[in-house]
Amino acid sequence: MSDGYEDRLERIERRLDEIEKALKTLRGESAEKKKPAEEPSIVGGIVSQFIPGLGGIIKALEASSPEFKRRIAETDAEVRHRIEVGWSSKPVVDYGISIRPLSKPGARRPARPPEVRIPGAPRKEPIVDVMDDGESITVVAELPGVEEDELSVALREGVLDIRAGEFMKLVRLPPDAGDICGRSFKNGILQVRINRVRG
């Protein structure tokens, strides 16, 4: 009984080989050597997704201009390298607190999920409002997730320097700005009041 199955299996394998050879012949390929297919251009594929029809223009330019084809190939190689290797610097995971639920004093706050950042990446600029009432200047900055002990505020030569955790902002003040006369920080909102110098 097993001999019948083995014979049948051999016949099926031979028939599959014959079909594969026939398909290769129909496609114009030799059974011994298959010409490697040219990989599609990543740049051409991306461009044609955004602007239909432009992919065909890129293919035509590649066919007519060796310089254009070389530059597209360099760009494709760079994109493939970035996909395979990724970015050069390793991400850093920060832990901290980002939400401030209303709770009783001394109650434990939930920890914020880790935040991934790239070393050397530029700091974030907080949202800042500057208001002038004629007698003083008030600067309000939104610093979410920042504790008061992380906060640094300094006024030097008409520039208010705000630094807190990942936030940094330099605010240029009018020439008649004096010294800081008041400061408050609550729920991630910094408010700084600056006197005007009367001249």
Kinemage of the C-alpha trace (Angstrom):
@kinemage 1
@onewidth
@group {chain A} dominant
@subgroup {mainchain}
@vectorlist {calphas} color= white
{ca met a 1} P 0.000 0.000 0.000
{ca ser a 2} L 2.844 2.406 0.813
{ca asp a 3} L 4.532 1.572 -2.547
{ca gly a 4} L 1.479 2.923 -4.377
{ca tyr a 5} L 1.639 6.209 -2.493
{ca glu a 6} L 5.384 6.575 -3.127
{ca asp a 7} L 4.934 5.939 -6.862
{ca arg a 8} L 2.095 8.412 -7.011
{ca leu a 9} L 4.181 10.999 -5.095
{ca glu a 10} L 7.106 10.576 -7.532
{ca arg a 11} L 4.780 11.039 -10.527
{ca ile a 12} L 3.341 14.229 -8.994
{ca glu a 13} L 6.859 15.606 -8.320
{ca arg a 14} L 7.932 14.855 -11.925
{ca arg a 15} L 4.793 16.531 -13.255
{ca leu a 16} L 5.452 19.637 -11.102
{ca asp a 17} L 9.010 19.836 -12.471
{ca glu a 18} L 7.662 19.633 -16.040
{ca ile a 19} L 5.131 22.390 -15.353
{ca glu a 20} L 7.823 24.645 -13.820
{ca lys a 21} L 10.085 24.115 -16.877
{ca ala a 22} L 7.208 24.890 -19.227
{ca leu a 23} L 6.400 28.088 -17.331
{ca lys a 24} L 10.036 29.194 -17.476
{ca thr a 25} L 10.093 28.551 -21.219
{ca leu a 26} L 6.904 30.575 -21.708
{ca arg a 27} L 8.420 33.484 -19.752
{ca gly a 28} L 11.580 33.360 -21.848
{ca glu a 29} L 13.765 32.186 -19.015
{ca ser a 30} L 16.279 29.403 -19.330
{ca ala a 31} L 16.019 26.544 -16.876
{ca glu a 32} L 19.678 26.933 -15.848
{ca lys a 33} L 19.975 30.673 -15.293
{ca lys a 34} L 17.307 33.145 -14.320
{ca lys a 35} L 18.012 36.833 -14.871
{ca pro a 36} L 17.695 38.651 -11.522
{ca ala a 37} L 14.743 41.013 -11.468
{ca glu a 38} L 15.583 44.644 -10.853
{ca glu a 39} L 14.313 45.822 -7.479
{ca pro a 40} L 11.705 48.546 -7.669
{ca ser a 41} L 12.864 51.990 -6.599
{ca ile a 42} L 11.768 52.954 -3.075
{ca val a 43} L 11.797 56.630 -4.010
{ca gly a 44} L 9.722 55.997 -7.133
{ca gly a 45} L 7.226 53.915 -5.152
{ca ile a 46} L 6.819 56.549 -2.442
{ca val a 47} L 6.494 59.404 -4.937
{ca ser a 48} L 3.924 57.521 -7.015
{ca gln a 49} L 1.850 56.880 -3.867
{ca phe a 50} L 1.638 60.594 -3.119
{ca ile a 51} L 1.410 61.902 -6.690
{ca pro a 52} L -0.060 59.311 -9.074
{ca gly a 53} L 1.704 59.253 -12.412
{ca leu a 54} L 4.941 60.778 -11.155
{ca gly a 55} L 6.392 57.290 -10.536
{ca gly a 56} L 6.302 56.688 -14.298
{ca ile a 57} L 8.175 59.946 -14.930
{ca ile a 58} L 10.853 58.878 -12.442
{ca lys a 59} L 11.214 55.502 -14.223
{ca ala a 60} L 11.570 57.297 -17.580
{ca leu a 61} L 14.210 59.656 -16.141
{ca glu a 62} L 16.100 56.704 -14.644
{ca ala a 63} L 16.114 55.020 -18.074
{ca ser a 64} L 17.329 58.142 -19.888
{ca ser a 65} L 19.773 59.659 -17.376
{ca pro a 66} L 22.549 57.596 -15.749
{ca glu a 67} L 23.209 60.429 -13.254
{ca phe a 68} L 19.548 60.510 -12.177
{ca lys a 69} L 19.512 56.709 -11.865
{ca arg a 70} L 22.690 56.824 -9.728
{ca arg a 71} L 21.201 59.436 -7.372
{ca ile a 72} L 17.944 57.507 -7.016
{ca ala a 73} L 19.977 54.348 -6.255
{ca glu a 74} L 21.979 56.237 -3.577
{ca thr a 75} L 18.778 57.521 -1.992
{ca asp a 76} L 17.238 54.033 -2.071
{ca ala a 77} L 20.361 52.583 -0.429
{ca glu a 78} L 20.203 55.214 2.327
{ca val a 79} L 16.503 54.514 2.950
{ca arg a 80} L 17.136 50.738 3.077
{ca his a 81} L 20.041 51.300 5.478
{ca arg a 82} L 17.867 53.446 7.771
{ca ile a 83} L 15.130 50.799 7.718
{ca glu a 84} L 17.558 47.962 8.522
{ca val a 85} L 19.811 49.717 11.045
{ca gly a 86} L 17.561 52.429 12.445
{ca trp a 87} L 18.756 55.735 13.882
{ca ser a 88} L 22.339 56.058 15.069
{ca ser a 89} L 21.748 57.109 18.678
{ca lys a 90} L 20.042 54.907 21.217
{ca pro a 91} L 16.836 56.155 22.825
{ca val a 92} L 16.759 56.981 26.522
{ca val a 93} L 13.792 56.092 28.706
{ca asp a 94} L 12.693 58.737 31.239
{ca tyr a 95} L 10.395 58.026 34.156
{ca gly a 96} L 8.407 60.656 36.036
{ca ile a 97} L 4.990 62.061 36.702
{ca ser a 98} L 2.859 63.698 34.044
{ca ile a 99} L -0.644 63.880 35.492
{ca arg a 100} L -1.773 65.656 38.625
{ca pro a 101} L -4.999 64.098 39.827
{ca leu a 102} L -6.950 65.851 42.519
{ca ser a 103} L -6.131 63.957 45.677
{ca lys a 104} L -5.609 64.438 49.366
{ca pro a 105} L -2.306 66.037 50.454
{ca gly a 106} L 0.370 63.412 50.860
{ca ala a 107} L -1.462 60.891 48.673
{ca arg a 108} L 0.710 58.953 46.280
{ca arg a 109} L 0.507 60.057 42.658
{ca pro a 110} L 0.517 57.487 39.864
{ca ala a 111} L 3.784 57.187 37.960
{ca arg a 112} L 3.764 58.319 34.349
{ca pro a 113} L 4.619 55.721 31.726
{ca pro a 114} L 8.188 55.841 30.429
{ca glu a 115} L 8.894 58.495 27.828
{ca val a 116} L 11.427 57.786 25.092
{ca arg a 117} L 13.656 60.602 23.879
{ca ile a 118} L 16.776 60.790 21.754
{ca pro a 119} L 19.904 62.190 23.490
{ca gly a 120} L 20.913 65.587 22.186
{ca ala a 121} L 17.421 66.234 20.877
{ca pro a 122} L 16.336 69.848 21.239
{ca arg a 123} L 14.421 70.759 24.356
{ca lys a 124} L 10.742 71.537 24.176
{ca glu a 125} L 9.558 75.130 24.337
{ca pro a 126} L 6.674 75.638 26.731
{ca ile a 127} L 3.607 77.619 25.723
{ca val a 128} L 4.205 81.163 27.018
{ca asp a 129} L 1.944 84.215 27.276
{ca val a 130} L 3.327 87.706 27.985
{ca met a 131} L 0.893 90.313 29.285
{ca asp a 132} L 1.597 93.997 29.878
{ca asp a 133} L -0.749 96.042 32.071
{ca gly a 134} L 1.346 99.214 31.912
{ca glu a 135} L 2.698 98.904 35.475
{ca ser a 136} L 4.155 95.402 35.267
{ca ile a 137} L 4.778 92.545 32.873
{ca thr a 138} L 3.338 89.108 33.598
{ca val a 139} L 4.747 85.982 31.948
{ca val a 140} L 2.703 82.772 32.163
{ca ala a 141} L 4.278 79.461 31.057
{ca glu a 142} L 2.684 76.016 30.809
{ca leu a 143} L 5.097 73.365 32.095
{ca pro a 144} L 3.169 70.067 32.275
{ca gly a 145} L 4.741 67.286 34.314
{ca val a 146} L 7.273 69.587 36.013
{ca glu a 147} L 7.853 69.748 39.776
{ca glu a 148} L 8.667 73.074 41.415
{ca asp a 149} L 12.129 71.891 42.520
{ca glu a 150} L 13.057 71.350 38.824
{ca leu a 151} L 12.180 74.950 37.976
{ca ser a 152} L 14.807 77.625 37.302
{ca val a 153} L 13.800 81.222 36.488
{ca ala a 154} L 16.342 84.012 35.940
{ca leu a 155} L 16.206 87.523 34.491
{ca arg a 156} L 19.384 88.750 32.765
{ca glu a 157} L 19.731 91.812 30.528
{ca gly a 158} L 16.068 91.966 29.597
{ca val a 159} L 15.725 88.227 28.873
{ca leu a 160} L 13.694 85.925 31.118
{ca asp a 161} L 15.286 82.453 31.157
{ca ile a 162} L 12.850 79.641 32.069
{ca arg a 163} L 14.229 76.099 32.465
{ca ala a 164} L 12.352 73.148 33.899
{ca gly a 165} L 12.961 69.470 33.137
{ca glu a 166} L 12.778 69.086 29.364
{ca phe a 167} L 11.466 72.620 28.825
{ca met a 168} L 13.512 75.719 28.055
{ca lys a 169} L 12.398 79.155 26.901
{ca leu a 170} L 14.105 82.533 26.585
{ca val a 171} L 11.595 85.403 26.613
{ca arg a 172} L 12.847 88.811 25.454
{ca leu a 173} L 11.186 91.536 27.498
{ca pro a 174} L 10.694 95.247 26.730
{ca pro a 175} L 13.712 97.501 27.485
{ca asp a 176} L 12.052 99.041 30.552
{ca ala a 177} L 11.598 95.650 32.310
{ca gly a 178} L 12.943 95.711 35.862
{ca asp a 179} L 13.309 92.926 38.416
{ca ile a 180} L 11.110 89.953 39.228
{ca cys a 181} L 8.639 91.073 41.886
{ca gly a 182} L 6.519 87.927 42.166
{ca arg a 183} L 6.476 84.310 41.138
{ca ser a 184} L 4.037 81.424 41.589
{ca phe a 185} L 3.937 77.848 40.359
{ca lys a 186} L 0.901 75.621 40.684
{ca asn a 187} L -0.343 72.600 38.695
{ca gly a 188} L 2.311 73.044 36.000
{ca ile a 189} L 1.570 76.756 35.442
{ca leu a 190} L 4.357 79.246 36.146
{ca gln a 191} L 3.449 82.899 36.603
{ca val a 192} L 6.242 85.503 36.866
{ca arg a 193} L 5.573 89.189 37.491
{ca ile a 194} L 8.200 91.757 36.534
{ca asn a 195} L 8.246 95.419 37.565
{ca arg a 196} L 8.705 98.187 35.005
{ca val a 197} L 11.534 100.657 35.538
{ca arg a 198} L 10.283 104.259 35.518
{ca gly a 199} L 12.682 106.539 33.700
